[in-house]
Amino acid sequence: LQVGFPALYMTGAGTTASRLGMADLGIAHLSDMKDHAEMIANLDPFGPPLIADMDTGYGGPLIVDKAVKAYIRAGVAGFHIEDQIQNKRCGHLAGKKVVPEEEYYMRIRAAKGAKDAMKSDIVLIARTDALQQHGYDECIKRLKVARELGADVGLLEGYTSKEMAAKTVKEFAPWPILLNMVENGATPIITTKEAQEMGFRIMIFSFAALAPAMLAIQETFVRLKNEGVVGTPKNVTPRALFEVCGLQE
Protein backbone atom coordinates (compact mmCIF):
# COMPACT_ATOMS: atom_id res chain seq x y z
CA LEU A 1 0.00 0.00 0.00
CA GLN A 2 2.80 2.45 0.84
CA VAL A 3 4.63 1.83 -2.43
CA GLY A 4 1.48 2.52 -4.39
CA PHE A 5 0.70 -0.48 -6.58
CA PRO A 6 -2.67 -0.33 -8.39
CA ALA A 7 -3.81 -3.71 -7.02
CA LEU A 8 -2.99 -6.22 -4.28
CA TYR A 9 -2.69 -10.00 -4.51
CA MET A 10 -3.19 -12.67 -1.84
CA THR A 11 -1.33 -15.88 -2.59
CA GLY A 12 -2.52 -19.26 -1.36
CA ALA A 13 1.08 -20.33 -0.83
CA GLY A 14 1.75 -17.27 1.30
CA THR A 15 -1.46 -17.73 3.26
CA THR A 16 -0.67 -21.37 3.97
CA ALA A 17 2.90 -20.55 5.00
CA SER A 18 2.10 -17.53 7.19
CA ARG A 19 -1.14 -18.72 8.83
CA LEU A 20 -0.50 -22.46 9.05
CA GLY A 21 3.29 -22.75 8.81
CA MET A 22 2.98 -25.37 6.10
CA ALA A 23 3.76 -25.87 2.40
CA ASP A 24 1.30 -25.12 -0.39
CA LEU A 25 -0.17 -28.62 -0.72
CA GLY A 26 -3.90 -27.97 -0.52
CA ILE A 27 -3.89 -27.73 3.27
CA ALA A 28 -5.60 -24.34 3.66
CA HIS A 29 -9.39 -24.38 3.93
CA LEU A 30 -11.96 -21.83 2.84
CA SER A 31 -12.07 -20.30 6.32
CA ASP A 32 -8.28 -19.77 6.33
CA MET A 33 -8.30 -18.14 2.91
CA LYS A 34 -11.43 -16.04 3.40
CA ASP A 35 -10.28 -14.68 6.76
CA HIS A 36 -6.87 -13.74 5.37
CA ALA A 37 -8.40 -12.13 2.28
CA GLU A 38 -10.85 -10.14 4.39
CA MET A 39 -8.04 -8.79 6.56
CA ILE A 40 -6.02 -7.67 3.54
CA ALA A 41 -9.00 -6.24 1.65
CA ASN A 42 -9.92 -4.10 4.65
CA LEU A 43 -6.49 -2.71 5.47
CA ASP A 44 -7.65 0.20 3.33
CA PRO A 45 -11.29 -0.26 2.27
CA PHE A 46 -10.93 2.62 -0.20
CA GLY A 47 -7.54 1.52 -1.48
CA PRO A 48 -6.46 -0.71 -4.36
CA PRO A 49 -8.53 -3.80 -5.18
CA LEU A 50 -7.51 -7.24 -3.94
CA ILE A 51 -7.15 -10.30 -6.16
CA ALA A 52 -7.20 -13.48 -4.07
CA ASP A 53 -6.33 -17.10 -4.67
CA MET A 54 -9.32 -19.45 -4.31
CA ASP A 55 -7.36 -22.64 -5.06
CA THR A 56 -9.76 -25.36 -6.28
CA GLY A 57 -12.89 -23.84 -4.76
CA TYR A 58 -12.57 -26.25 -1.78
CA GLY A 59 -15.17 -28.80 -2.88
CA GLY A 60 -18.15 -29.44 -5.14
CA PRO A 61 -20.48 -26.85 -6.70
CA LEU A 62 -22.22 -25.96 -3.43
CA ILE A 63 -18.90 -25.28 -1.72
CA VAL A 64 -17.65 -23.24 -4.69
CA ASP A 65 -20.87 -21.23 -4.48
CA LYS A 66 -20.29 -20.67 -0.77
CA ALA A 67 -16.64 -19.72 -1.33
CA VAL A 68 -17.40 -17.11 -3.99
CA LYS A 69 -20.13 -15.52 -1.89
CA ALA A 70 -17.79 -15.47 1.13
CA TYR A 71 -15.08 -13.72 -0.90
CA ILE A 72 -17.59 -11.16 -2.16
CA ARG A 73 -18.75 -10.38 1.39
CA ALA A 74 -15.10 -10.14 2.48
CA GLY A 75 -14.44 -7.33 0.00
CA VAL A 76 -12.35 -9.28 -2.52
CA ALA A 77 -12.34 -7.67 -5.99
CA GLY A 78 -11.21 -10.69 -7.99
CA PHE A 79 -10.25 -14.34 -7.52
CA HIS A 80 -8.81 -17.23 -9.48
CA ILE A 81 -10.12 -20.78 -9.31
CA GLU A 82 -8.19 -23.70 -10.79
CA ASP A 83 -8.55 -27.22 -12.17
CA GLN A 84 -6.20 -29.12 -9.86
CA ILE A 85 -7.48 -31.98 -7.72
CA GLN A 86 -8.44 -31.11 -4.14
CA ASN A 87 -5.05 -32.27 -2.83
CA LYS A 88 -3.42 -29.61 -4.97
CA ARG A 89 0.18 -28.44 -5.11
CA CYS A 90 1.83 -25.08 -5.69
CA GLY A 91 1.58 -24.26 -9.39
CA HIS A 92 5.36 -24.27 -9.72
CA LEU A 93 6.00 -27.70 -8.18
CA ALA A 94 6.23 -30.96 -10.08
CA GLY A 95 3.60 -33.67 -9.64
CA LYS A 96 0.45 -31.63 -10.21
CA LYS A 97 -2.73 -33.44 -11.22
CA VAL A 98 -5.87 -31.86 -12.65
CA VAL A 99 -9.50 -32.93 -12.60
CA PRO A 100 -11.38 -34.03 -15.75
CA GLU A 101 -12.62 -31.22 -17.98
CA GLU A 102 -16.27 -31.40 -16.93
CA GLU A 103 -15.41 -31.14 -13.25
CA TYR A 104 -13.40 -28.01 -13.96
CA TYR A 105 -16.23 -26.52 -16.00
CA MET A 106 -18.59 -27.31 -13.13
CA ARG A 107 -16.43 -25.17 -10.86
CA ILE A 108 -16.53 -22.27 -13.32
CA ARG A 109 -20.31 -22.57 -13.70
CA ALA A 110 -20.77 -22.59 -9.94
CA ALA A 111 -18.50 -19.58 -9.50
CA LYS A 112 -20.30 -17.63 -12.22
CA GLY A 113 -23.67 -18.58 -10.74
CA ALA A 114 -22.65 -17.31 -7.31
CA LYS A 115 -21.34 -14.08 -8.79
CA ASP A 116 -24.60 -13.51 -10.66
CA ALA A 117 -26.74 -14.43 -7.65
CA MET A 118 -24.96 -11.77 -5.59
CA LYS A 119 -25.21 -9.23 -8.44
CA SER A 120 -21.48 -8.71 -7.95
CA ASP A 121 -18.82 -7.33 -10.26
CA ILE A 122 -16.12 -9.52 -8.67
CA VAL A 123 -13.66 -10.62 -11.37
CA LEU A 124 -13.74 -14.37 -12.08
CA ILE A 125 -10.31 -15.59 -13.22
CA ALA A 126 -10.25 -19.11 -14.68
CA ARG A 127 -6.92 -20.79 -14.03
CA THR A 128 -5.64 -24.00 -15.55
CA ASP A 129 -2.70 -26.08 -14.31
CA ALA A 130 -3.10 -28.70 -17.05
CA LEU A 131 0.15 -27.83 -18.87
CA GLN A 132 2.34 -30.17 -16.85
CA GLN A 133 0.05 -33.19 -17.18
CA HIS A 134 -1.73 -32.70 -20.52
CA GLY A 135 0.17 -30.10 -22.52
CA TYR A 136 -0.48 -26.68 -24.00
CA ASP A 137 -3.40 -27.54 -26.29
CA GLU A 138 -5.43 -28.91 -23.39
CA CYS A 139 -4.85 -25.67 -21.46
CA ILE A 140 -6.11 -23.61 -24.38
CA LYS A 141 -9.17 -25.84 -24.73
CA ARG A 142 -10.04 -25.52 -21.05
CA LEU A 143 -9.63 -21.77 -21.00
CA LYS A 144 -11.76 -21.33 -24.11
CA VAL A 145 -14.61 -23.23 -22.51
CA ALA A 146 -14.16 -21.26 -19.27
CA ARG A 147 -14.44 -18.06 -21.29
CA GLU A 148 -17.67 -19.31 -22.86
CA LEU A 149 -19.00 -20.10 -19.38
CA GLY A 150 -18.48 -16.51 -18.27
CA ALA A 151 -14.97 -16.24 -16.85
CA ASP A 152 -13.70 -12.66 -17.05
CA VAL A 153 -9.98 -13.43 -17.27
CA GLY A 154 -7.80 -16.45 -18.07
CA LEU A 155 -4.69 -17.75 -16.31
CA LEU A 156 -2.44 -20.47 -17.69
CA GLU A 157 -0.14 -21.45 -14.84
CA GLY A 158 3.51 -22.38 -15.28
CA TYR A 159 4.56 -21.18 -18.74
CA THR A 160 7.83 -22.85 -19.67
CA SER A 161 8.91 -20.23 -22.23
CA LYS A 162 8.33 -16.60 -23.09
CA GLU A 163 7.16 -17.70 -26.53
CA MET A 164 4.39 -19.80 -24.97
CA ALA A 165 3.29 -16.87 -22.83
CA ALA A 166 3.11 -14.49 -25.79
CA LYS A 167 1.31 -17.10 -27.90
CA THR A 168 -1.39 -17.51 -25.24
CA VAL A 169 -2.13 -13.80 -25.12
CA LYS A 170 -2.52 -13.69 -28.92
CA GLU A 171 -4.70 -16.81 -28.87
CA PHE A 172 -7.27 -15.15 -26.61
CA ALA A 173 -7.07 -11.43 -27.48
CA PRO A 174 -8.93 -9.28 -26.61
CA TRP A 175 -10.01 -11.50 -23.67
CA PRO A 176 -7.53 -10.60 -20.90
CA ILE A 177 -4.89 -13.06 -19.73
CA LEU A 178 -3.21 -12.81 -16.32
CA LEU A 179 0.48 -13.64 -15.86
CA ASN A 180 1.65 -15.16 -12.57
CA MET A 181 5.37 -14.38 -12.34
CA VAL A 182 7.08 -16.66 -9.82
CA GLU A 183 10.81 -16.07 -10.03
CA ASN A 184 12.92 -19.24 -9.95
CA GLY A 185 9.79 -21.29 -10.65
CA ALA A 186 8.62 -22.97 -13.84
CA THR A 187 8.35 -19.74 -15.82
CA PRO A 188 11.40 -17.83 -17.09
CA ILE A 189 11.65 -14.31 -15.72
CA ILE A 190 9.38 -11.92 -17.61
CA THR A 191 9.65 -8.25 -16.67
CA THR A 192 6.63 -5.99 -16.35
CA LYS A 193 7.70 -4.21 -19.54
CA GLU A 194 8.00 -7.48 -21.45
CA ALA A 195 4.63 -8.65 -20.17
CA GLN A 196 2.99 -5.42 -21.26
CA GLU A 197 4.59 -5.68 -24.70
CA MET A 198 3.29 -9.26 -25.00
CA GLY A 199 -0.20 -7.97 -24.28
CA PHE A 200 -0.80 -9.24 -20.74
CA ARG A 201 -3.44 -7.14 -18.99
CA ILE A 202 -2.74 -8.22 -15.39
CA MET A 203 0.47 -9.46 -13.74
CA ILE A 204 0.88 -10.83 -10.23
CA PHE A 205 4.05 -11.64 -8.29
CA SER A 206 3.01 -14.29 -5.79
CA PHE A 207 6.57 -14.94 -4.51
CA ALA A 208 7.64 -11.30 -4.29
CA ALA A 209 7.13 -10.87 -0.54
CA LEU A 210 7.67 -14.47 0.56
CA ALA A 211 11.21 -14.99 -0.69
CA PRO A 212 12.77 -11.72 0.58
CA ALA A 213 10.99 -12.08 3.93
CA MET A 214 12.24 -15.64 4.38
CA LEU A 215 15.82 -14.64 3.58
CA ALA A 216 15.73 -11.58 5.85
CA ILE A 217 14.36 -13.58 8.78
CA GLN A 218 16.92 -16.35 8.29
CA GLU A 219 19.80 -13.87 8.08
CA THR A 220 18.59 -12.04 11.18
CA PHE A 221 18.40 -15.15 13.34
CA VAL A 222 21.75 -16.45 12.11
CA ARG A 223 23.27 -13.10 13.12
CA LEU A 224 21.52 -13.21 16.50
CA LYS A 225 22.76 -16.73 17.17
CA ASN A 226 26.33 -16.08 16.05
CA GLU A 227 26.84 -12.48 17.16
CA GLY A 228 24.29 -11.99 19.91
CA VAL A 229 22.61 -9.00 18.25
CA VAL A 230 19.73 -8.57 15.83
CA GLY A 231 21.44 -5.76 13.90
CA THR A 232 18.29 -3.86 12.93
CA PRO A 233 19.02 -0.56 11.10
CA LYS A 234 18.67 2.43 13.45
CA ASN A 235 15.84 3.98 11.46
CA VAL A 236 13.68 0.86 11.91
CA THR A 237 12.12 1.62 15.29
CA PRO A 238 8.99 0.14 16.89
CA ARG A 239 7.20 3.36 16.00
CA ALA A 240 8.29 3.10 12.35
CA LEU A 241 6.85 -0.41 12.22
CA PHE A 242 3.55 0.62 13.78
CA GLU A 243 3.24 3.62 11.46
CA VAL A 244 3.22 1.19 8.54
CA CYS A 245 0.34 -0.54 10.34
CA GLY A 246 -1.68 2.66 10.70
CA LEU A 247 -0.44 4.22 13.95
CA GLN A 248 -1.04 7.78 12.73
CA GLU A 249 -4.40 7.13 11.09
Secondary structure by P-SEA (a helix, b strand, c coil): ccccccbbbbbaaaaaaaaccccccccccaaaaaaaaaaaaacccccbbbbbbbccccccaaaaaaaaaaaaaaccccccccccccccccccccccccccaaaaaaaaaaaaaaaaaaccccbbbbbbcccccccaaaaaaaaaaaaaacccbbbbcccccaaaaaaaaaaccccbbbbbcccccccccccaaaaaaaccccccccaaaaaaaaaaaaaaaaaaaacccccccccccaaaaaaaacccc
